[in-house]
Amino acid sequence: MTTVTLSRREMRRRKTMGADYVAPSPYSVKAALTKGDVFTRLSAVVFGLGNIVRKQFVKGIALLALEIAFIVFMAMSGATYLSKLPGLGDQEQGKQLVDGFWVYVQGDNSVVILLYGVCTIVACLLFVYLWTLSLKCAYKAECLARDEGKAPGLMDDIHTLLDQKAYQLLMFLPTLGILVFTVLPLIFMISMAFTSYDRDHLVLFDWVGFENFSKVFASNAGTVNARLFLQVTVWTLVWAFFATFLNFFLGMFFAMIINRKTTRFKGFWRACFSMSIAVPQFVSLLVMHTMLQPSGAINRMLMNWGWIDQALPFFTNATWARVTVIVINLWVGIPYTIMQITGILQNIPADLYEAAKIDGANWWQIFVKITMPYIIFVLTPYLITTFTGNVNNFNVIYLLSGGAPTTVGDSAGKTDLLITWLYKLTVDKNDYNLGAVIGIMTFIVLAAVSLITYRNSGSYKNEEAFR
């Protein structure tokens, strides 16, 4: 019997993780290269060779086909884009005389080079992962063939994939979607922040390092500067705070009022609040935008009634505009919160309330000790995602106020969020590099706030039960 000596580090790791500890796989790359036979080691060069030798033809041919596909891709275009990536292209579009006729010669496009260069780098990283997978699969097939007489066949692998490794099968497509539609665009956007891709360099641009970051945090006047960035960031956080927690507490208040035993026509009241959800949000916001204009229905009605002498500055005064977008967002968001909290209130164990009443607790003590902690425990992830969504709430700000009012010379208005400011910098002004910097800063702020808040919440620390 072989005795295995564990290192102190491994012993501490097992003790810390307890029942969740998962032993490392014995089929590692190091073991394959040092203990594997010649076919296993050759699998590092010819992917799938070890599997084909052990009669795992489908797996071996699939690995080999992926290797050939990568080599063909690199030979046809990948290597070219990688070679151009350091300089992002330098050939301008021009013309040359051919047989007495001017022929236009297509130049380089830095955006295409950057995009395909990033994709090629990701493909190379996936190829490295495929290389490790080829070695591990070959070594595993060798070990199983030696210990059990033969390597698992295709049907055995399918049965394992549908049983013990069903989670891998179910998570493959979502993971692939995240990689293609989230990770790749994110890497492309981050790369863009280090280039000179702006209104003056739309076709050919170059790497400029941290120059764009210095522009954002510079004190001098310009399209983007530290004063403007700080102003928009502070307003974004203030907006997200009020848009999240006013919706939450007011929605909870209305949900508890409707859920009371003495409240009649509960279905009717819930249906009334749900009507705003039935109407598409962008339609509601555009209608409210029109009604709140200086010559809109609200101001005309108030003036006809004699309540005001001049139009109220809903979107022409900074304070009015900010309060207006927060209030209208309440009208849009409270019904969602009512639905969320109603479901939670109806699922709080009744014996908790009965025990509290027997102990002599009043309604406030019951709310503070039972109802509120239970709601917070369940809705903490929802509150975090809602806060994140409000930081990036493009629709409400852009469709309602358009960022207005705007000071002359500023690229961002008084109600612009970071996300709407980013949109204006890229779509309206074509300053894609500065927009990418704003996007990176937004991501850093949101990631830090979300991770810190969630990891310190009861929902994360005690997933199993409410205490």
C-alpha positions as CSV (number, residue, x, y, z in Angstrom):
1,M,0.0,0.0,0.0
2,T,1.4,3.4,-1.0
3,T,1.7,6.1,1.6
4,V,1.0,9.6,0.5
5,T,2.7,12.4,2.4
6,L,0.8,15.7,2.3
7,S,2.5,19.0,2.4
8,R,1.6,21.5,5.2
9,R,0.1,23.8,2.6
10,E,-2.2,20.9,1.3
11,M,-3.2,19.9,4.8
12,R,-4.1,23.5,5.7
13,R,-6.1,23.7,2.4
14,R,-8.1,20.5,3.1
15,K,-8.8,21.7,6.7
16,T,-10.0,25.1,5.5
17,M,-12.2,23.8,2.8
18,G,-13.6,20.9,4.8
19,A,-16.3,18.9,3.1
20,D,-16.1,21.2,0.0
21,Y,-12.5,20.0,-0.7
22,V,-12.0,18.4,-4.0
23,A,-8.8,16.5,-4.6
24,P,-6.7,17.5,-7.6
25,S,-7.0,15.4,-10.7
26,P,-4.2,12.8,-11.0
27,Y,-4.3,13.3,-14.8
28,S,-2.2,16.4,-15.0
29,V,0.0,17.8,-17.7
30,K,3.1,17.3,-15.6
31,A,2.2,13.6,-15.0
32,A,1.4,13.1,-18.7
33,L,4.8,14.5,-19.8
34,T,6.8,12.6,-17.1
35,K,4.9,9.3,-16.7
36,G,3.1,8.9,-19.9
37,D,4.2,6.6,-22.7
38,V,5.4,7.7,-26.1
39,F,1.9,8.1,-27.6
40,T,0.8,10.2,-24.6
41,R,3.8,12.5,-25.0
42,L,3.3,12.8,-28.8
43,S,-0.2,14.0,-28.1
44,A,1.5,17.3,-27.2
45,V,2.4,17.6,-30.9
46,V,-0.4,15.6,-32.6
47,F,-3.5,16.3,-30.6
48,G,-5.7,13.2,-30.0
49,L,-3.0,10.7,-31.0
50,G,-3.0,9.0,-27.6
51,N,-6.8,8.7,-27.7
52,I,-6.8,7.3,-31.3
53,V,-4.3,4.7,-30.3
54,R,-6.5,3.7,-27.4
55,K,-9.5,3.4,-29.8
56,Q,-11.2,6.6,-28.6
57,F,-11.6,7.6,-32.2
58,V,-14.3,10.3,-31.9
59,K,-12.5,12.2,-29.1
60,G,-9.1,11.8,-30.8
61,I,-10.3,13.0,-34.2
62,A,-12.2,15.9,-32.6
63,L,-9.0,17.1,-30.9
64,L,-7.0,16.6,-34.1
65,A,-9.5,18.5,-36.1
66,L,-9.4,21.5,-33.7
67,E,-5.7,21.6,-33.9
68,I,-5.7,21.5,-37.8
69,A,-8.4,24.2,-37.8
70,F,-6.3,26.5,-35.6
71,I,-3.2,25.9,-37.7
72,V,-5.2,26.8,-40.9
73,F,-6.6,29.9,-39.3
74,M,-3.2,31.1,-38.2
75,A,-1.7,30.4,-41.6
76,M,-4.5,32.2,-43.5
77,S,-5.2,35.3,-41.4
78,G,-4.3,34.9,-37.7
79,A,-0.6,35.4,-38.1
80,T,-1.1,38.4,-40.3
81,Y,-3.3,40.2,-37.8
82,L,-0.9,39.3,-35.0
83,S,2.0,40.8,-36.9
84,K,0.0,44.0,-37.5
85,L,-1.3,44.3,-34.0
86,P,1.7,46.1,-32.4
87,G,1.5,48.9,-35.0
88,L,-2.3,48.7,-35.8
89,G,-1.5,49.2,-39.5
90,D,0.3,52.0,-41.3
91,Q,-0.8,51.7,-45.0
92,E,-3.1,54.5,-46.0
93,Q,-5.7,54.1,-48.7
94,G,-4.2,55.4,-52.0
95,K,-4.2,55.0,-55.8
96,Q,-1.6,53.9,-58.3
97,L,-1.4,54.0,-62.1
98,V,-2.0,50.7,-63.8
99,D,-2.0,50.5,-67.6
100,G,-2.9,54.1,-67.8
101,F,-5.8,53.9,-65.3
102,W,-5.8,55.0,-61.7
103,V,-6.6,52.0,-59.4
104,Y,-7.5,52.6,-55.8
105,V,-5.5,50.5,-53.3
106,Q,-7.2,49.6,-50.1
107,G,-5.3,50.6,-47.0
108,D,-5.2,49.2,-43.4
109,N,-8.1,49.6,-41.1
110,S,-7.0,49.8,-37.5
111,V,-10.4,48.8,-36.0
112,V,-10.4,45.6,-38.0
113,I,-6.8,44.8,-37.1
114,L,-7.5,45.4,-33.4
115,L,-10.7,43.3,-33.4
116,Y,-9.2,40.4,-35.3
117,G,-5.9,40.7,-33.3
118,V,-7.8,40.4,-30.0
119,C,-9.8,37.4,-31.4
120,T,-6.5,35.8,-32.5
121,I,-5.0,36.2,-29.0
122,V,-8.0,34.7,-27.4
123,A,-7.8,31.8,-30.0
124,C,-4.2,31.3,-29.0
125,L,-5.1,31.1,-25.4
126,L,-7.8,28.6,-26.2
127,F,-5.3,26.6,-28.2
128,V,-3.0,26.4,-25.1
129,Y,-6.0,25.1,-23.1
130,L,-6.6,22.6,-25.9
131,W,-3.0,21.5,-25.7
132,T,-3.3,20.8,-22.0
133,L,-6.6,19.0,-22.6
134,S,-5.0,16.8,-25.3
135,L,-2.3,15.7,-22.9
136,K,-4.7,15.1,-20.0
137,C,-7.1,13.1,-22.1
138,A,-4.3,11.0,-23.6
139,Y,-2.8,10.2,-20.2
140,K,-6.2,9.4,-18.7
141,A,-6.9,7.0,-21.5
142,E,-3.5,5.4,-21.0
143,C,-4.1,4.9,-17.3
144,L,-7.6,3.5,-17.7
145,A,-6.5,1.2,-20.4
146,R,-3.7,-0.1,-18.2
147,D,-5.8,-0.5,-15.1
148,E,-9.1,-1.6,-16.5
149,G,-8.0,-3.3,-19.7
150,K,-9.5,-0.7,-22.1
151,A,-10.2,3.0,-22.3
152,P,-13.8,4.2,-22.0
153,G,-15.7,4.1,-25.4
154,L,-17.9,6.7,-26.9
155,M,-21.1,5.5,-25.2
156,D,-19.3,5.5,-21.8
157,D,-18.2,9.1,-22.3
158,I,-21.8,10.1,-23.3
159,H,-23.2,8.3,-20.2
160,T,-20.6,10.1,-18.0
161,L,-21.4,13.4,-19.7
162,L,-25.2,12.9,-19.1
163,D,-24.7,11.8,-15.5
164,Q,-21.6,12.7,-13.4
165,K,-20.6,15.6,-15.7
166,A,-24.0,16.8,-16.7
167,Y,-23.1,20.2,-15.2
168,Q,-20.3,20.6,-17.8
169,L,-22.7,19.8,-20.6
170,L,-25.3,22.2,-19.4
171,M,-22.8,25.0,-18.7
172,F,-21.0,24.7,-22.1
173,L,-23.3,26.8,-24.2
174,P,-23.8,29.6,-21.6
175,T,-20.0,29.7,-21.0
176,L,-19.4,29.9,-24.7
177,G,-22.0,32.7,-25.0
178,I,-20.3,34.7,-22.2
179,L,-17.0,34.3,-23.9
180,V,-18.2,35.4,-27.3
181,F,-20.6,38.1,-26.4
182,T,-19.2,39.5,-23.1
183,V,-15.5,38.7,-22.7
184,L,-14.4,39.4,-26.3
185,P,-16.2,42.7,-26.5
186,L,-14.9,43.7,-23.1
187,I,-11.3,42.9,-24.1
188,F,-11.8,44.9,-27.3
189,M,-13.2,47.9,-25.4
190,I,-10.3,47.8,-22.9
191,S,-7.8,47.7,-25.7
192,M,-9.5,50.6,-27.4
193,A,-8.8,52.8,-24.3
194,F,-5.1,52.6,-25.0
195,T,-5.3,53.9,-28.6
196,S,-5.8,57.2,-30.4
197,Y,-9.2,56.1,-31.9
198,D,-11.1,59.4,-32.0
199,R,-12.8,61.7,-34.4
200,D,-9.5,62.6,-36.0
201,H,-8.3,59.0,-36.4
202,L,-11.3,57.0,-37.5
203,V,-9.4,54.7,-40.0
204,L,-5.8,54.6,-38.9
205,F,-4.8,55.0,-35.3
206,D,-2.0,53.9,-33.0
207,W,-1.3,52.8,-29.4
208,V,-0.9,55.8,-27.0
209,G,-0.5,54.0,-23.7
210,F,-2.2,55.8,-20.7
211,E,-2.6,59.1,-22.5
212,N,-6.4,58.8,-22.6
213,F,-6.5,58.2,-18.9
214,S,-4.4,61.3,-18.2
215,K,-6.9,63.3,-20.3
216,V,-9.8,62.0,-18.2
217,F,-8.1,63.0,-15.0
218,A,-6.5,66.2,-16.2
219,S,-7.7,69.5,-14.8
220,N,-7.5,71.4,-18.0
221,A,-10.7,72.2,-20.0
222,G,-11.6,69.9,-22.8
223,T,-14.2,67.3,-24.0
224,V,-13.3,65.2,-21.0
225,N,-11.6,66.4,-17.8
226,A,-11.4,65.6,-14.1
227,R,-14.0,68.1,-13.0
228,L,-16.6,66.8,-15.5
229,F,-15.7,63.1,-14.7
230,L,-16.1,63.7,-11.0
231,Q,-19.4,65.5,-11.5
232,V,-20.9,62.8,-13.6
233,T,-19.6,60.0,-11.3
234,V,-21.0,61.6,-8.2
235,W,-24.4,62.2,-9.8
236,T,-24.4,58.6,-11.2
237,L,-23.9,57.2,-7.7
238,V,-26.5,59.5,-6.2
239,W,-29.0,58.6,-8.9
240,A,-28.3,54.9,-8.4
241,F,-28.7,55.1,-4.6
242,F,-32.0,56.9,-4.7
243,A,-33.3,55.0,-7.7
244,T,-32.6,51.7,-6.0
245,F,-33.5,52.3,-2.3
246,L,-36.5,54.7,-2.8
247,N,-38.0,52.1,-5.2
248,F,-37.2,49.4,-2.6
249,F,-38.6,51.0,0.5
250,L,-41.6,52.6,-1.1
251,G,-42.3,49.3,-3.0
252,M,-42.0,47.4,0.3
253,F,-44.4,49.9,2.0
254,F,-47.1,49.5,-0.6
255,A,-46.6,45.7,-0.8
256,M,-47.1,45.4,3.0
257,I,-50.1,47.7,2.9
258,I,-51.7,45.6,0.2
259,N,-50.7,42.3,1.9
260,R,-52.5,43.2,5.2
261,K,-55.4,41.0,6.1
262,T,-57.6,44.1,6.5
263,T,-56.9,45.4,3.0
264,R,-59.8,44.6,0.6
265,F,-59.5,44.1,-3.2
266,K,-55.9,43.1,-3.1
267,G,-55.9,41.9,-6.7
268,F,-57.3,45.2,-7.9
269,W,-54.6,47.3,-6.2
270,R,-51.8,45.0,-7.5
271,A,-53.3,45.2,-11.0
272,C,-53.3,49.0,-10.8
273,F,-49.6,49.0,-10.0
274,S,-48.8,46.4,-12.7
275,M,-50.3,48.5,-15.4
276,S,-47.1,50.5,-15.8
277,I,-45.3,47.3,-16.5
278,A,-47.7,46.3,-19.3
279,V,-46.9,49.5,-21.2
280,P,-43.4,49.4,-22.8
281,Q,-41.0,51.5,-20.8
282,F,-39.7,53.5,-23.7
283,V,-43.2,54.5,-24.7
284,S,-44.0,55.7,-21.1
285,L,-40.7,57.7,-20.9
286,L,-41.2,59.4,-24.3
287,V,-44.8,60.4,-23.4
288,M,-43.6,61.8,-20.0
289,H,-40.7,63.6,-21.8
290,T,-43.3,65.3,-24.1
291,M,-45.7,66.2,-21.3
292,L,-43.0,67.8,-19.1
293,Q,-41.6,70.1,-21.8
294,P,-42.1,73.9,-21.2
295,S,-45.0,73.9,-23.7
296,G,-46.1,70.4,-22.7
297,A,-49.4,69.2,-21.2
298,I,-48.4,69.5,-17.6
299,N,-47.2,73.1,-17.8
300,R,-50.2,74.1,-20.0
301,M,-52.7,72.6,-17.5
302,L,-51.1,74.2,-14.5
303,M,-51.0,77.6,-16.2
304,N,-54.6,77.3,-17.3
305,W,-55.6,76.5,-13.8
306,G,-53.8,79.6,-12.6
307,W,-51.5,77.7,-10.3
308,I,-48.3,78.9,-12.0
309,D,-47.3,82.0,-14.0
310,Q,-44.5,80.5,-16.0
311,A,-43.5,77.0,-17.1
312,L,-41.9,74.8,-14.5
313,P,-38.2,74.1,-15.4
314,F,-38.5,70.3,-15.4
315,F,-35.5,69.8,-17.8
316,T,-34.0,73.3,-17.9
317,N,-32.9,73.5,-14.3
318,A,-30.3,71.1,-13.0
319,T,-32.0,70.4,-9.6
320,W,-35.5,70.2,-11.1
321,A,-34.2,67.8,-13.8
322,R,-32.5,65.5,-11.3
323,V,-35.5,65.3,-9.0
324,T,-37.8,64.8,-12.0
325,V,-35.9,61.8,-13.3
326,I,-35.8,60.2,-9.9
327,V,-39.5,60.7,-9.3
328,I,-40.5,59.3,-12.7
329,N,-38.2,56.4,-12.2
330,L,-40.2,55.6,-9.0
331,W,-43.4,55.4,-11.0
332,V,-41.6,53.0,-13.4
333,G,-39.8,50.9,-10.9
334,I,-42.1,50.5,-7.8
335,P,-44.4,47.9,-9.4
336,Y,-41.5,45.6,-10.0
337,T,-40.5,45.9,-6.3
338,I,-44.1,45.3,-5.2
339,M,-44.2,42.0,-7.1
340,Q,-40.9,40.9,-5.7
341,I,-41.7,41.7,-2.1
342,T,-45.3,40.4,-2.3
343,G,-43.9,37.0,-3.1
344,I,-41.5,37.1,-0.2
345,L,-44.1,38.3,2.3
346,Q,-46.4,35.4,1.3
347,N,-43.6,32.9,2.0
348,I,-42.4,34.1,5.4
349,P,-43.3,31.3,7.8
350,A,-46.4,32.2,9.8
351,D,-45.1,30.5,12.9
352,L,-42.5,33.2,13.2
353,Y,-45.2,35.8,13.5
354,E,-47.2,33.7,15.9
355,A,-44.3,33.1,18.2
356,A,-43.4,36.8,18.2
357,K,-47.0,37.8,19.1
358,I,-47.1,35.2,21.9
359,D,-43.9,36.8,23.3
360,G,-45.6,40.2,23.3
361,A,-43.8,41.8,20.4
362,N,-45.6,44.8,18.8
363,W,-45.9,45.5,15.1
364,W,-42.6,47.5,14.9
365,Q,-40.6,44.8,16.7
366,I,-42.1,42.2,14.4
367,F,-41.1,44.3,11.3
368,V,-37.6,45.0,12.5
369,K,-36.8,41.5,13.8
370,I,-38.6,39.3,11.3
371,T,-40.0,40.9,8.2
372,M,-37.2,43.3,7.3
373,P,-34.3,40.9,7.9
374,Y,-36.1,38.2,5.9
375,I,-36.7,40.5,3.0
376,I,-33.1,41.9,3.1
377,F,-31.7,38.3,3.3
378,V,-33.6,37.2,0.2
379,L,-33.3,40.4,-1.8
380,T,-29.7,41.3,-1.3
381,P,-28.6,39.9,-4.7
382,Y,-31.6,41.6,-6.3
383,L,-30.6,45.0,-4.7
384,I,-27.1,44.7,-5.9
385,T,-28.1,43.9,-9.5
386,T,-30.7,46.7,-9.3
387,F,-28.0,49.2,-8.1
388,T,-25.8,48.0,-11.0
389,G,-28.6,48.3,-13.4
390,N,-29.4,51.8,-12.3
391,V,-25.8,52.9,-12.7
392,N,-26.2,51.7,-16.3
393,N,-29.8,52.8,-16.6
394,F,-29.5,54.3,-20.1
395,N,-33.2,54.3,-21.0
396,V,-34.6,56.4,-18.3
397,I,-32.0,59.2,-18.6
398,Y,-31.6,59.2,-22.4
399,L,-35.3,59.0,-23.3
400,L,-36.6,61.2,-20.5
401,S,-34.1,64.1,-20.2
402,G,-31.4,63.3,-22.8
403,G,-28.9,64.4,-20.2
404,A,-30.3,68.0,-20.1
405,P,-29.6,70.6,-19.0
406,T,-26.2,70.9,-20.6
407,T,-23.7,73.7,-19.9
408,V,-22.1,75.2,-23.0
409,G,-18.7,73.6,-23.7
410,D,-19.4,70.4,-21.6
411,S,-19.8,67.1,-23.3
412,A,-22.1,65.8,-20.5
413,G,-25.3,67.3,-19.2
414,K,-26.4,67.7,-15.5
415,T,-28.5,64.5,-15.6
416,D,-26.1,62.4,-17.7
417,L,-24.9,59.1,-16.2
418,L,-21.6,57.6,-17.1
419,I,-23.3,55.3,-19.5
420,T,-25.2,58.1,-21.4
421,W,-22.0,60.2,-21.4
422,L,-20.1,57.2,-22.9
423,Y,-22.8,57.0,-25.6
424,K,-22.5,60.7,-26.4
425,L,-18.7,60.5,-26.6
426,T,-18.8,57.5,-28.9
427,V,-21.9,57.8,-31.1
428,D,-22.2,61.6,-31.2
429,K,-18.5,62.8,-31.0
430,N,-16.7,59.6,-32.3
431,D,-14.2,59.8,-29.4
432,Y,-14.1,56.0,-28.9
433,N,-10.9,56.0,-26.9
434,L,-12.3,58.4,-24.2
435,G,-15.6,56.4,-24.2
436,A,-13.6,53.2,-23.6
437,V,-11.8,54.9,-20.6
438,I,-15.2,55.9,-19.1
439,G,-16.4,52.3,-19.7
440,I,-13.4,50.9,-17.8
441,M,-13.9,53.2,-14.9
442,T,-17.6,52.4,-14.7
443,F,-16.7,48.7,-14.7
444,I,-14.1,49.1,-11.9
445,V,-16.5,51.0,-9.7
446,L,-19.4,48.6,-10.2
447,A,-17.3,45.5,-9.8
448,A,-15.8,46.7,-6.5
449,V,-19.1,47.8,-5.0
450,S,-20.9,44.7,-6.1
451,L,-18.3,42.2,-4.9
452,I,-17.7,43.9,-1.6
453,T,-21.4,44.3,-0.8
454,Y,-22.4,40.8,-1.8
455,R,-19.5,39.0,-0.1
456,N,-20.4,40.7,3.2
457,S,-24.1,39.9,2.9
458,G,-26.0,37.2,4.7
459,S,-27.1,35.8,1.3
460,Y,-23.5,34.9,0.5
461,K,-22.3,33.9,4.0
462,N,-25.3,31.7,4.8
463,E,-26.9,30.4,1.6
464,E,-28.6,27.4,3.2
465,A,-31.0,29.1,5.6
466,F,-32.3,32.3,7.1
467,R,-31.1,33.0,10.6
